[in-house]
Amino acid sequence: MALQVLYATSGDGIAIFHRSGDSLSLHGVSPAPSGAFTTSPNRAFMFVANDGHILSFAVDPATGDLSPVGSPAPFTDNPAYLACDRSGRFLLHASYGGHSCAVHAIGADGQVSPELQRNPTSLNAHAIATDPTNRFAYVPCIAEEGGVAGNAIHGFSFSSATGALEPTGPPLTPAPTAPGLNRFGTRGELGPRHLVFHPYLPLLYTSNEQGNSVSVWRIEVESG
C-alpha cells in the first residue's frame, strides 16, 4: 500500500504526518516555510506561498519529505489559497487582500513562473479551483465584515493549453465591486469561503463562513 501523508502548516514549518490504519504519527517538520500550499496532481511537487514568493519543493515518494527545487517565483498580492489545475501544468492562486486571482505556469521540473495573468474579483477572494473537466474555474468571495452585498462566486472559463482565465457568459446578478465580471450572486448571508467538486456529477459544494453551512450548486456543463 502506498504511503499516505498528511501535511499541515505550523509555526515551525510544514508538519509531515504518516498514516497507518486509523492513526497519524508525526514524521517530522519540514523547514519549508508556513503558508498557503498545495501539491501537484501527481504528488511530485509541493508549492508554498510565503514572503512575496511561491516556493517549489520536490516530494520524496518514500517518506513525504520536502526538498527545495528551482527559484522562488514572485507574486503581486499575498495568496490565501493555492491550487493546481487538473493537468498540473498551471498553478492558480486567490488573493484575499488583492481581491483577485492569478495563474502561473509550472515547468516539468516544478519551477513556477511569475504571474501569467491576474483577474479582479469581488472583495476577499478566498479560494480557487478548476472543475473536474478542467474547463472552468471558480472563485468564492466573502463580503467585508458586517456586510453581505459582496458575497459571490466568480466563474471563469479556463484554458488547459495556455492557462488563460476568461469570465464566463453574462453575470446572473450585478457585480458592484467587479463590473463586467461574471459574478454568481449567493444568498446574502452565506459568505462562500472554500469549495470542492463532486468527482463525477456537475456539482459544486461551498462551505459558508457567515452562514455556518454547506451549499450545493449545479454547474451548467456547457456554459460553466
Disulfide bonds with the S-S distance in Angstrom:
none
